[in-house]
């Protein structure tokens, strides 16, 4: 009868020879949405000030605004709000040491009456969030 130690040793050798690693691989890979531009998915990561979903007429909460104002190393806030017609539009507000003011990235793909596209702009010298669909004002 073969001892348990021999089976364990044989299993370790077999795993080593087959190149098995302890890394977890997920199959199939997560699909890439072709409507999301590479410049968005490849943007530098920043500390999150949250992901907020607003109802019609609601404003960005004060704690999220304060988080963006005090983000010395940079931060991003994602705000989804409805258009007048009720279509969701997500605006990513970004501030940081390499950004002159505030970068705005707007995902308007679900806005039936708008551009229906991704939009990017910068508000130089701005740190104040005003319109959850991409507006800003000077401090």
C-alpha positions as CSV (number, residue, x, y, z in Angstrom):
1,X,0.0,0.0,0.0
2,X,1.3,3.5,-0.9
3,X,1.6,5.9,1.9
4,X,-0.2,9.2,2.1
5,X,3.1,11.1,2.1
6,X,4.0,9.6,-1.3
7,X,0.6,10.7,-2.8
8,X,1.1,14.2,-1.4
9,X,4.6,14.4,-2.8
10,X,3.4,13.1,-6.1
11,X,0.6,15.7,-6.2
12,X,3.0,18.6,-5.4
13,X,5.4,17.4,-8.2
14,X,2.5,17.1,-10.7
15,X,1.2,20.6,-9.9
16,X,4.8,22.0,-10.2
17,X,5.3,20.3,-13.6
18,X,1.9,21.5,-15.0
19,X,2.7,25.1,-14.0
20,X,-0.3,25.4,-11.7
21,X,-0.3,28.6,-9.7
22,X,-2.4,29.8,-6.9
23,X,-3.8,32.7,-9.0
24,X,-7.5,32.6,-9.6
25,X,-8.5,33.0,-13.2
26,X,-12.1,33.9,-14.0
27,X,-13.6,32.5,-17.2
28,X,-15.0,33.9,-19.3
29,X,-13.4,37.3,-19.0
30,X,-15.7,40.2,-18.2
31,X,-16.9,41.6,-21.5
32,X,-15.7,45.0,-22.6
33,X,-18.5,47.5,-23.4
34,X,-17.5,49.0,-26.8
35,X,-19.5,52.2,-26.1
36,X,-17.1,53.1,-23.2
37,X,-14.1,55.0,-24.6
38,X,-10.6,53.9,-23.7
39,X,-9.7,57.4,-22.4
40,X,-12.4,56.9,-19.7
41,X,-11.4,53.3,-18.7
42,X,-7.7,54.2,-18.7
43,X,-8.1,57.4,-16.7
44,X,-5.9,57.6,-13.5
45,X,-7.6,56.4,-10.4
46,X,-8.5,58.9,-7.7
47,X,-9.9,58.6,-4.2
48,X,-13.7,58.1,-4.4
49,X,-16.1,60.7,-2.9
50,X,-18.9,58.3,-3.7
51,X,-21.5,57.3,-6.3
52,X,-24.7,59.2,-5.9
53,X,-28.0,58.8,-7.6
54,X,-30.2,61.9,-7.5
55,X,-33.9,62.1,-8.1
56,X,-35.6,64.9,-10.1
57,X,-34.7,68.3,-8.6
58,X,-32.4,66.8,-5.9
59,X,-29.0,68.4,-5.2
60,X,-25.6,66.9,-4.6
61,X,-25.3,66.3,-0.8
62,X,-23.0,68.6,1.2
63,X,-20.8,65.8,2.4
64,X,-19.9,64.8,-1.2
65,X,-19.2,68.5,-2.0
66,X,-17.0,68.8,1.1
67,X,-15.1,65.6,0.1
68,X,-14.2,67.1,-3.3
69,X,-13.2,70.4,-1.8
70,X,-10.8,68.9,0.7
71,X,-9.3,66.3,-1.6
72,X,-5.6,67.5,-1.7
73,X,-4.4,64.3,-3.4
74,X,-7.3,64.2,-5.9
75,X,-10.8,62.7,-5.9
76,X,-13.7,61.7,-8.1
77,X,-17.4,61.9,-7.5
78,X,-19.9,60.1,-9.7
79,X,-23.4,61.6,-9.8
80,X,-26.3,60.2,-11.8
81,X,-29.2,62.4,-12.3
82,X,-32.3,62.5,-14.5
83,X,-32.8,64.8,-17.4
84,X,-36.0,66.7,-17.7
85,X,-37.4,63.8,-19.6
86,X,-36.1,61.3,-16.9
87,X,-33.2,59.8,-18.8
88,X,-30.2,59.1,-16.5
89,X,-27.0,61.0,-17.1
90,X,-23.8,60.3,-15.1
91,X,-21.3,63.0,-14.5
92,X,-17.8,62.2,-13.1
93,X,-16.4,65.2,-11.3
94,X,-12.5,64.9,-10.9
95,X,-10.1,67.1,-9.0
96,X,-6.5,66.6,-8.3
97,X,-3.0,68.1,-8.3
98,X,-2.6,67.4,-12.0
99,X,-6.0,68.9,-12.9
100,X,-6.4,72.7,-13.5
101,X,-9.7,73.2,-11.7
102,X,-12.2,70.4,-12.3
103,X,-12.5,67.8,-15.0
104,X,-16.0,66.7,-16.0
105,X,-16.7,63.5,-17.8
106,X,-20.4,63.1,-18.8
107,X,-21.9,59.7,-19.8
108,X,-25.0,60.8,-21.8
109,X,-25.5,57.5,-23.7
110,X,-29.0,57.0,-22.2
111,X,-30.1,60.6,-22.9
112,X,-32.5,60.2,-25.7
113,X,-32.8,63.9,-26.3
114,X,-29.2,64.9,-25.8
115,X,-25.9,63.9,-27.4
116,X,-26.2,60.3,-26.5
117,X,-22.4,60.2,-26.2
118,X,-19.5,60.6,-23.8
119,X,-18.4,64.2,-23.3
120,X,-15.3,65.6,-21.5
121,X,-14.5,69.1,-20.4
122,X,-12.5,71.1,-17.9
123,X,-13.6,74.0,-15.8
124,X,-10.3,75.9,-15.1
125,X,-10.0,77.3,-11.6
126,X,-13.2,75.7,-10.5
127,X,-13.8,73.5,-7.4
128,X,-17.5,74.1,-6.9
129,X,-20.1,71.6,-8.1
130,X,-23.3,73.2,-9.3
131,X,-25.2,71.3,-11.9
132,X,-25.2,67.5,-11.5
133,X,-25.2,67.2,-15.3
134,X,-21.9,68.8,-15.9
135,X,-22.1,72.5,-14.8
136,X,-19.6,74.2,-12.5
137,X,-18.8,77.6,-11.2
138,X,-15.7,79.5,-10.1
139,X,-15.1,79.4,-6.3
